[in-house]
Amino acid sequence: MSDIDSLEQTILAAIDAAGDEAALEAVRVGALGKKGSISELLKSLGGMSPDERKVMGPAINGLRDRMGEALLGRRRVLKDAALAARLAAETADISLPLWPSPANAGRIHPISQVTDELTAIFADMGFSVAEGPDVESDFYNFTALNFPEGHPAREMHDTFFFEPKADGKRQLLRTHTSPVQVRTMLGEKPPIRIIAPGRTYRCDSDQTHTPMFHQVEGLVIDKSSTIGTLKWVLEEFCKAFFEVPNVEMRFRPSFFPFTEPSMEVDIRCDRSGPEIKFGEGDDWLEILGCGMVHPNVLRNCGLDPDEYQGFAFGMGIDRIAMLKYGMPDLRAFFDADVRWLKHYGFRPLDLPTLFGGLSV
């Protein structure tokens, strides 16, 4: 029995000395494994006499049970200690600021923002949004819009043409969003009141021009629209877009094949400082072109010019974005520079509304 007591003290000391679960597992295997010290004692019971087994059997089994409980208790202590150490090492400092959420870190591109601003303004005036394909035919891009054969805009130096088809006809990348007007007039009956924002393409590239840019065009067709209506629409748009109480606009005669009469529109501004201020000053800045829809365009779209009339206008979305938000170079719009986007971009949840502010 003294050997059992001595073995028990030895195993208990080893259990107490185990500093982690791996060391404790080694103690368990050394005591209760197949070749462990207690297991060897249990094997020896077979060679004892019945009287010896009556005494040693309960003693050895009792030792095994006590060592099992001691191992289990020590394992709990080690697990609690390991958990406490991990919690201490991985403690979160709740006083630190939170990581920014994707909604706060992301930015809306100024082109997308200005397009939403345009849509909000013209929707309030009863306009709907119309869209069309970027790849167009000569008919929709030129012929239906009263561009005569040989017009400079048809030439290769200004328009991106595709290779001719088998019948000799060539498709092209639209040079303006006016083909959407043609498609709308061919597919809908007046009254028509739409805006057509979208990408357009021309062979041009410098600080204020890029081969691909964005335009928005407006079209109104009914039986009573006049130049006075056109001027009111444009004045209300400029006041809302540039967020000024009053604007002074100047309409200058011009020429566009698809409108007659045609006009270019300037807005009074102040360019004496680092930023352009609209609605004040002695300078003028051209912002768009417009006019009454040419009778030939109405005829090409199956409308009787003696019954219907209307007006159209168009402006560069990139250009008015630069004017409103002070961006000096158009090419930066397409550089995909995250630093530029973080500076000029808009938060995703700041949706432009007329009552809440277009550029909050």
Contacts in CASP RR format, 6 or more apart in sequence:
PFRMAT RR
TARGET T0000
AUTHOR 0000-0000-0000
METHOD contacts of the structure
MODEL  1
MSDIDSLEQTILAAIDAAGDEAALEAVRVGALGKKGSISELLKSLGGMSP
DERKVMGPAINGLRDRMGEALLGRRRVLKDAALAARLAAETADISLPLWP
SPANAGRIHPISQVTDELTAIFADMGFSVAEGPDVESDFYNFTALNFPEG
HPAREMHDTFFFEPKADGKRQLLRTHTSPVQVRTMLGEKPPIRIIAPGRT
YRCDSDQTHTPMFHQVEGLVIDKSSTIGTLKWVLEEFCKAFFEVPNVEMR
FRPSFFPFTEPSMEVDIRCDRSGPEIKFGEGDDWLEILGCGMVHPNVLRN
CGLDPDEYQGFAFGMGIDRIAMLKYGMPDLRAFFDADVRWLKHYGFRPLD
LPTLFGGLSV
1 59 0 8 1.000
4 41 0 8 1.000
4 59 0 8 1.000
4 60 0 8 1.000
4 63 0 8 1.000
7 37 0 8 1.000
7 38 0 8 1.000
7 41 0 8 1.000
7 63 0 8 1.000
8 63 0 8 1.000
8 66 0 8 1.000
8 67 0 8 1.000
11 27 0 8 1.000
11 31 0 8 1.000
11 37 0 8 1.000
11 38 0 8 1.000
11 67 0 8 1.000
11 70 0 8 1.000
12 67 0 8 1.000
12 70 0 8 1.000
14 27 0 8 1.000
14 31 0 8 1.000
15 24 0 8 1.000
15 27 0 8 1.000
15 67 0 8 1.000
15 70 0 8 1.000
15 71 0 8 1.000
15 74 0 8 1.000
16 74 0 8 1.000
17 23 0 8 1.000
18 24 0 8 1.000
18 26 0 8 1.000
18 27 0 8 1.000
18 74 0 8 1.000
18 78 0 8 1.000
19 78 0 8 1.000
20 78 0 8 1.000
20 82 0 8 1.000
21 75 0 8 1.000
21 78 0 8 1.000
21 79 0 8 1.000
21 82 0 8 1.000
24 71 0 8 1.000
24 74 0 8 1.000
24 75 0 8 1.000
24 78 0 8 1.000
27 71 0 8 1.000
28 68 0 8 1.000
28 71 0 8 1.000
29 36 0 8 1.000
30 36 0 8 1.000
30 37 0 8 1.000
31 37 0 8 1.000
31 38 0 8 1.000
31 39 0 8 1.000
31 67 0 8 1.000
31 71 0 8 1.000
32 38 0 8 1.000
32 39 0 8 1.000
32 64 0 8 1.000
32 67 0 8 1.000
32 68 0 8 1.000
32 71 0 8 1.000
33 39 0 8 1.000
38 60 0 8 1.000
38 63 0 8 1.000
38 64 0 8 1.000
38 67 0 8 1.000
41 56 0 8 1.000
41 60 0 8 1.000
41 63 0 8 1.000
42 60 0 8 1.000
42 61 0 8 1.000
42 64 0 8 1.000
45 53 0 8 1.000
45 56 0 8 1.000
45 57 0 8 1.000
45 60 0 8 1.000
46 53 0 8 1.000
48 56 0 8 1.000
103 347 0 8 1.000
103 348 0 8 1.000
103 349 0 8 1.000
104 347 0 8 1.000
106 347 0 8 1.000
106 348 0 8 1.000
107 341 0 8 1.000
107 342 0 8 1.000
107 345 0 8 1.000
107 346 0 8 1.000
107 347 0 8 1.000
107 348 0 8 1.000
108 345 0 8 1.000
108 346 0 8 1.000
108 347 0 8 1.000
108 348 0 8 1.000
108 350 0 8 1.000
109 333 0 8 1.000
109 341 0 8 1.000
109 345 0 8 1.000
110 321 0 8 1.000
110 325 0 8 1.000
110 327 0 8 1.000
110 333 0 8 1.000
110 344 0 8 1.000
110 345 0 8 1.000
110 346 0 8 1.000
111 214 0 8 1.000
111 317 0 8 1.000
111 318 0 8 1.000
111 321 0 8 1.000
111 333 0 8 1.000
113 321 0 8 1.000
113 345 0 8 1.000
113 346 0 8 1.000
113 352 0 8 1.000
113 359 0 8 1.000
114 317 0 8 1.000
114 320 0 8 1.000
114 321 0 8 1.000
114 324 0 8 1.000
115 197 0 8 1.000
115 198 0 8 1.000
115 214 0 8 1.000
115 216 0 8 1.000
115 317 0 8 1.000
116 351 0 8 1.000
116 352 0 8 1.000
117 241 0 8 1.000
117 352 0 8 1.000
117 358 0 8 1.000
117 359 0 8 1.000
118 195 0 8 1.000
118 197 0 8 1.000
118 216 0 8 1.000
118 241 0 8 1.000
118 317 0 8 1.000
119 129 0 8 1.000
119 195 0 8 1.000
119 197 0 8 1.000
120 352 0 8 1.000
120 353 0 8 1.000
120 354 0 8 1.000
120 358 0 8 1.000
121 236 0 8 1.000
121 237 0 8 1.000
121 240 0 8 1.000
121 241 0 8 1.000
121 354 0 8 1.000
121 358 0 8 1.000
122 195 0 8 1.000
122 218 0 8 1.000
122 237 0 8 1.000
123 129 0 8 1.000
124 240 0 8 1.000
124 354 0 8 1.000
125 233 0 8 1.000
125 236 0 8 1.000
125 237 0 8 1.000
126 193 0 8 1.000
127 193 0 8 1.000
127 194 0 8 1.000
127 195 0 8 1.000
127 218 0 8 1.000
128 193 0 8 1.000
128 194 0 8 1.000
128 195 0 8 1.000
129 194 0 8 1.000
129 195 0 8 1.000
129 196 0 8 1.000
129 197 0 8 1.000
130 180 0 8 1.000
130 181 0 8 1.000
130 183 0 8 1.000
130 184 0 8 1.000
130 194 0 8 1.000
130 195 0 8 1.000
130 196 0 8 1.000
131 180 0 8 1.000
131 196 0 8 1.000
131 198 0 8 1.000
132 177 0 8 1.000
132 179 0 8 1.000
132 180 0 8 1.000
132 183 0 8 1.000
132 196 0 8 1.000
133 174 0 8 1.000
134 173 0 8 1.000
134 174 0 8 1.000
134 199 0 8 1.000
134 201 0 8 1.000
135 162 0 8 1.000
135 171 0 8 1.000
135 172 0 8 1.000
135 173 0 8 1.000
135 174 0 8 1.000
136 171 0 8 1.000
136 172 0 8 1.000
136 173 0 8 1.000
136 174 0 8 1.000
136 179 0 8 1.000
137 169 0 8 1.000
137 171 0 8 1.000
137 172 0 8 1.000
138 154 0 8 1.000
138 169 0 8 1.000
138 170 0 8 1.000
138 171 0 8 1.000
138 172 0 8 1.000
140 174 0 8 1.000
140 179 0 8 1.000
140 182 0 8 1.000
140 183 0 8 1.000
141 159 0 8 1.000
141 172 0 8 1.000
141 174 0 8 1.000
141 175 0 8 1.000
141 176 0 8 1.000
141 178 0 8 1.000
141 179 0 8 1.000
142 151 0 8 1.000
142 153 0 8 1.000
142 154 0 8 1.000
143 300 0 8 1.000
144 179 0 8 1.000
144 182 0 8 1.000
144 297 0 8 1.000
144 300 0 8 1.000
144 301 0 8 1.000
145 178 0 8 1.000
145 179 0 8 1.000
145 181 0 8 1.000
145 182 0 8 1.000
145 257 0 8 1.000
145 258 0 8 1.000
145 297 0 8 1.000
145 300 0 8 1.000
146 257 0 8 1.000
146 258 0 8 1.000
146 294 0 8 1.000
146 296 0 8 1.000
146 297 0 8 1.000
146 300 0 8 1.000
147 153 0 8 1.000
147 154 0 8 1.000
147 257 0 8 1.000
147 258 0 8 1.000
148 257 0 8 1.000
151 257 0 8 1.000
152 158 0 8 1.000
153 159 0 8 1.000
153 175 0 8 1.000
157 203 0 8 1.000
158 175 0 8 1.000
158 202 0 8 1.000
158 203 0 8 1.000
158 204 0 8 1.000
159 172 0 8 1.000
159 173 0 8 1.000
159 175 0 8 1.000
159 202 0 8 1.000
159 203 0 8 1.000
160 172 0 8 1.000
160 173 0 8 1.000
160 201 0 8 1.000
160 202 0 8 1.000
160 203 0 8 1.000
160 211 0 8 1.000
161 170 0 8 1.000
161 171 0 8 1.000
161 172 0 8 1.000
162 170 0 8 1.000
162 171 0 8 1.000
162 172 0 8 1.000
163 170 0 8 1.000
164 170 0 8 1.000
165 171 0 8 1.000
173 200 0 8 1.000
173 201 0 8 1.000
174 200 0 8 1.000
174 201 0 8 1.000
175 200 0 8 1.000
175 201 0 8 1.000
175 202 0 8 1.000
176 200 0 8 1.000
176 215 0 8 1.000
176 217 0 8 1.000
177 196 0 8 1.000
177 197 0 8 1.000
177 198 0 8 1.000
177 200 0 8 1.000
177 215 0 8 1.000
177 216 0 8 1.000
177 217 0 8 1.000
178 196 0 8 1.000
178 217 0 8 1.000
178 258 0 8 1.000
178 312 0 8 1.000
180 194 0 8 1.000
180 196 0 8 1.000
180 217 0 8 1.000
181 194 0 8 1.000
181 196 0 8 1.000
181 217 0 8 1.000
181 218 0 8 1.000
181 219 0 8 1.000
181 312 0 8 1.000
182 297 0 8 1.000
182 300 0 8 1.000
182 301 0 8 1.000
184 192 0 8 1.000
184 194 0 8 1.000
184 196 0 8 1.000
184 219 0 8 1.000
185 192 0 8 1.000
185 219 0 8 1.000
185 221 0 8 1.000
185 297 0 8 1.000
185 298 0 8 1.000
185 301 0 8 1.000
185 302 0 8 1.000
185 303 0 8 1.000
186 301 0 8 1.000
186 302 0 8 1.000
190 221 0 8 1.000
190 222 0 8 1.000
190 223 0 8 1.000
190 303 0 8 1.000
190 308 0 8 1.000
191 220 0 8 1.000
191 221 0 8 1.000
191 222 0 8 1.000
191 223 0 8 1.000
192 219 0 8 1.000
192 220 0 8 1.000
192 221 0 8 1.000
192 222 0 8 1.000
193 219 0 8 1.000
193 220 0 8 1.000
193 221 0 8 1.000
193 222 0 8 1.000
194 218 0 8 1.000
194 219 0 8 1.000
195 216 0 8 1.000
195 217 0 8 1.000
195 218 0 8 1.000
195 219 0 8 1.000
196 216 0 8 1.000
196 217 0 8 1.000
196 218 0 8 1.000
196 219 0 8 1.000
197 214 0 8 1.000
197 215 0 8 1.000
197 216 0 8 1.000
197 317 0 8 1.000
198 214 0 8 1.000
198 215 0 8 1.000
198 216 0 8 1.000
198 317 0 8 1.000
199 212 0 8 1.000
199 213 0 8 1.000
199 214 0 8 1.000
200 212 0 8 1.000
200 213 0 8 1.000
200 214 0 8 1.000
200 215 0 8 1.000
201 211 0 8 1.000
201 212 0 8 1.000
201 213 0 8 1.000
202 209 0 8 1.000
202 211 0 8 1.000
202 213 0 8 1.000
203 211 0 8 1.000
204 210 0 8 1.000
204 211 0 8 1.000
205 211 0 8 1.000
205 331 0 8 1.000
207 328 0 8 1.000
207 329 0 8 1.000
207 330 0 8 1.000
207 331 0 8 1.000
208 319 0 8 1.000
208 322 0 8 1.000
208 330 0 8 1.000
209 330 0 8 1.000
210 318 0 8 1.000
210 330 0 8 1.000
210 331 0 8 1.000
210 333 0 8 1.000
210 334 0 8 1.000
212 334 0 8 1.000
213 316 0 8 1.000
213 317 0 8 1.000
213 318 0 8 1.000
213 330 0 8 1.000
214 316 0 8 1.000
214 317 0 8 1.000
214 318 0 8 1.000
215 314 0 8 1.000
215 315 0 8 1.000
215 316 0 8 1.000
215 317 0 8 1.000
216 314 0 8 1.000
216 315 0 8 1.000
216 316 0 8 1.000
216 317 0 8 1.000
217 312 0 8 1.000
217 313 0 8 1.000
217 314 0 8 1.000
217 315 0 8 1.000
218 312 0 8 1.000
218 313 0 8 1.000
218 314 0 8 1.000
219 293 0 8 1.000
219 310 0 8 1.000
219 311 0 8 1.000
219 312 0 8 1.000
220 229 0 8 1.000
220 230 0 8 1.000
220 233 0 8 1.000
220 310 0 8 1.000
220 311 0 8 1.000
220 312 0 8 1.000
221 293 0 8 1.000
221 298 0 8 1.000
221 303 0 8 1.000
221 308 0 8 1.000
221 309 0 8 1.000
221 310 0 8 1.000
222 308 0 8 1.000
222 309 0 8 1.000
222 310 0 8 1.000
223 307 0 8 1.000
223 308 0 8 1.000
223 309 0 8 1.000
224 309 0 8 1.000
225 309 0 8 1.000
225 310 0 8 1.000
225 311 0 8 1.000
227 261 0 8 1.000
227 291 0 8 1.000
227 292 0 8 1.000
227 311 0 8 1.000
229 311 0 8 1.000
230 290 0 8 1.000
230 291 0 8 1.000
230 292 0 8 1.000
230 311 0 8 1.000
230 313 0 8 1.000
231 249 0 8 1.000
231 251 0 8 1.000
233 313 0 8 1.000
234 249 0 8 1.000
234 265 0 8 1.000
234 288 0 8 1.000
234 290 0 8 1.000
234 313 0 8 1.000
235 247 0 8 1.000
235 249 0 8 1.000
238 244 0 8 1.000
238 247 0 8 1.000
238 249 0 8 1.000
238 267 0 8 1.000
238 278 0 8 1.000
238 287 0 8 1.000
239 245 0 8 1.000
239 246 0 8 1.000
239 247 0 8 1.000
240 354 0 8 1.000
240 358 0 8 1.000
241 320 0 8 1.000
241 324 0 8 1.000
241 358 0 8 1.000
242 267 0 8 1.000
242 278 0 8 1.000
242 279 0 8 1.000
242 324 0 8 1.000
243 357 0 8 1.000
243 358 0 8 1.000
243 359 0 8 1.000
244 278 0 8 1.000
244 279 0 8 1.000
246 279 0 8 1.000
247 267 0 8 1.000
247 268 0 8 1.000
247 278 0 8 1.000
247 279 0 8 1.000
248 267 0 8 1.000
248 268 0 8 1.000
248 279 0 8 1.000
249 265 0 8 1.000
249 266 0 8 1.000
249 267 0 8 1.000
249 268 0 8 1.000
250 265 0 8 1.000
250 266 0 8 1.000
250 267 0 8 1.000
250 268 0 8 1.000
250 284 0 8 1.000
251 263 0 8 1.000
251 264 0 8 1.000
251 265 0 8 1.000
252 263 0 8 1.000
252 264 0 8 1.000
252 265 0 8 1.000
252 266 0 8 1.000
253 261 0 8 1.000
253 262 0 8 1.000
253 263 0 8 1.000
254 262 0 8 1.000
254 263 0 8 1.000
254 264 0 8 1.000
254 289 0 8 1.000
255 262 0 8 1.000
256 262 0 8 1.000
256 289 0 8 1.000
256 291 0 8 1.000
257 294 0 8 1.000
258 293 0 8 1.000
258 294 0 8 1.000
258 297 0 8 1.000
258 312 0 8 1.000
259 290 0 8 1.000
259 291 0 8 1.000
259 292 0 8 1.000
259 293 0 8 1.000
259 294 0 8 1.000
259 311 0 8 1.000
259 312 0 8 1.000
260 291 0 8 1.000
260 292 0 8 1.000
260 294 0 8 1.000
260 295 0 8 1.000
261 291 0 8 1.000
261 292 0 8 1.000
262 289 0 8 1.000
262 290 0 8 1.000
262 291 0 8 1.000
263 289 0 8 1.000
263 290 0 8 1.000
263 291 0 8 1.000
264 286 0 8 1.000
264 288 0 8 1.000
264 289 0 8 1.000
264 290 0 8 1.000
265 286 0 8 1.000
265 287 0 8 1.000
265 288 0 8 1.000
265 289 0 8 1.000
265 290 0 8 1.000
265 313 0 8 1.000
266 284 0 8 1.000
266 285 0 8 1.000
266 286 0 8 1.000
266 287 0 8 1.000
267 278 0 8 1.000
267 279 0 8 1.000
267 284 0 8 1.000
267 285 0 8 1.000
267 287 0 8 1.000
268 278 0 8 1.000
268 279 0 8 1.000
268 280 0 8 1.000
268 281 0 8 1.000
268 282 0 8 1.000
268 283 0 8 1.000
268 284 0 8 1.000
269 276 0 8 1.000
269 277 0 8 1.000
269 278 0 8 1.000
269 279 0 8 1.000
269 280 0 8 1.000
269 281 0 8 1.000
269 283 0 8 1.000
269 284 0 8 1.000
269 285 0 8 1.000
270 276 0 8 1.000
270 277 0 8 1.000
270 279 0 8 1.000
270 280 0 8 1.000
270 281 0 8 1.000
270 282 0 8 1.000
270 283 0 8 1.000
271 283 0 8 1.000
271 285 0 8 1.000
272 281 0 8 1.000
272 283 0 8 1.000
275 326 0 8 1.000
276 285 0 8 1.000
276 323 0 8 1.000
276 326 0 8 1.000
285 323 0 8 1.000
287 315 0 8 1.000
287 319 0 8 1.000
287 320 0 8 1.000
287 323 0 8 1.000
288 313 0 8 1.000
288 314 0 8 1.000
288 315 0 8 1.000
288 316 0 8 1.000
289 313 0 8 1.000
289 314 0 8 1.000
289 315 0 8 1.000
290 311 0 8 1.000
290 312 0 8 1.000
290 313 0 8 1.000
290 314 0 8 1.000
291 311 0 8 1.000
291 312 0 8 1.000
291 313 0 8 1.000
292 309 0 8 1.000
292 310 0 8 1.000
292 311 0 8 1.000
292 312 0 8 1.000
293 309 0 8 1.000
293 310 0 8 1.000
293 311 0 8 1.000
293 312 0 8 1.000
295 305 0 8 1.000
298 304 0 8 1.000
298 305 0 8 1.000
298 308 0 8 1.000
298 309 0 8 1.000
299 305 0 8 1.000
318 330 0 8 1.000
318 333 0 8 1.000
319 330 0 8 1.000
321 327 0 8 1.000
321 333 0 8 1.000
322 328 0 8 1.000
322 330 0 8 1.000
324 359 0 8 1.000
325 344 0 8 1.000
325 359 0 8 1.000
327 333 0 8 1.000
327 344 0 8 1.000
332 340 0 8 1.000
346 359 0 8 1.000
350 360 0 8 1.000
352 358 0 8 1.000
352 359 0 8 1.000
352 360 0 8 1.000
END
